[in-house]
Amino acid sequence: QVQLVESGGGLAQAGGSLRLSCAASERAFSVYAVGWFRQGPGKEREFVAAISADGGRTYYAGSVKGRFTISRDNAKNTGYLQMSSLKLEDTNVYYCATASGITDSPKDYNSWGQGTQVTVSS
């Protein structure tokens, strides 16, 4: 399994931006789709966005479409989630994960990072 480490979380004001990174431990990262999920206390893990292995296809949850952009740089074994126009309800722990194909189901992802906290304040 690919080991993943998220970074870039922190505190942002509503309307502001943050960019999350997902660094993978090996070049095998480039054959996997990457997904971003988020989870709040006592809540189920929620799909945010996914990108295909070659970066050619993306898929977003309706709640973030038009505000978040997923991308990847396979040469750097890194995925990204650019978050703009942040809202209070975007406050969550954000996780990246890899899967064999682009999908919004957490069950299809086999490697997960440890998560990074994003807090949006008014």
N, C-alpha and C positions, 0 to 999 in steps of 0.2 A: 504494500500500500504506500501511496505517496504521503509524505508528512507535510502538513500545511501550517503556516503561521500567519495569522492576521495581524495587521498593524494599522495605525492611522486613526483609530477611534479617539474620542475625547469629547470635550464640551464645545458646543456651537450654539449660536443664537438662532432663533426662528428666522427663517429666510436666508440663512447662511449656507455654507458649503463645507463638506469634508470629503476627503478621498481615502478610501480604505484600500489596503494592499493585501494580497494573499500570496505569500512566497512559498514555493514548493521545493522539496528537498532534492528532486531529481528531474532529469530531462524527460522522463516518462510522462510528466505533467502535460506535455504537448499533445498526447493522444486522447486526453480526457476532456469532456465538457466540464465547465466550472459553474457552480451555482452559488448564489448568496442567499442566506436565510437569516431571519431574525427571530428572537424569542424574548418575551418579557416574563416577569415572575408569574408563575402559575399558569402560563399560557402555552399553547402548542407552538411548535416551531413553524414559522410562516415563511413561505417562499417569497423572495424578493426579485431575483433576476437570474438568468442563466445564459451562458454563451457556449457555442459549439467549440469543438477542439481546434478548428482552424480559424475561429473568430468570425466566420461568415454569417452565422445566424445568432440572433439574440431573442430573448423572451422575457417579458416583464410582468410583474403583478400589476393589476390595474391601479393599485394605490400609489405606485411609484412611477408609473409610465409618464414620460415627459419631464420628470424631475431627476431621475437617476439614470446613469449610463454605465453599463458593464463593458469591460474591455479586457484584453489580455495581451501580453508580450511573451510569446513562447521562447524567444531568444533569452529572456531573463527568467523564465520559469515563474512568471508572476501574473496574477490576475488583479483586476482593479474594479472598484465600485465608486464612481464619482457621484456624490450625493449633493444636489442643489435644492434650493427653495425648501430647506428643511422645515418640518413641522414638529410640534411638540409630540405628536403621536409616533414620530420616527424614533423616539427614544427606546432603545432595546440593546441587547447584546447581538452583535452581527457575526455570523459564521460563514466561512467559505467551505466548499466541499467539492469533490470530484465524482463524476459518474461516467458511464460508458457512452451515454448519449444525453442530449439536451432534454430536461425533464423538470417538472415542478414538484415532484414527490420526494420528500426526504428519504423515503425507503429505498430509492434508487441510487442514493449516494453512498459510497463505501469508505471514503476518507474524509475526515472533518478536522478543521482547525480547532483551537481552544476558545476562540471567540474574542471579540473586542467590543468594549462598551462604547456606545454612542449616546450622549445625553444632549437633548435640545432644550434650551431654556428660552423663556419669553423676554 
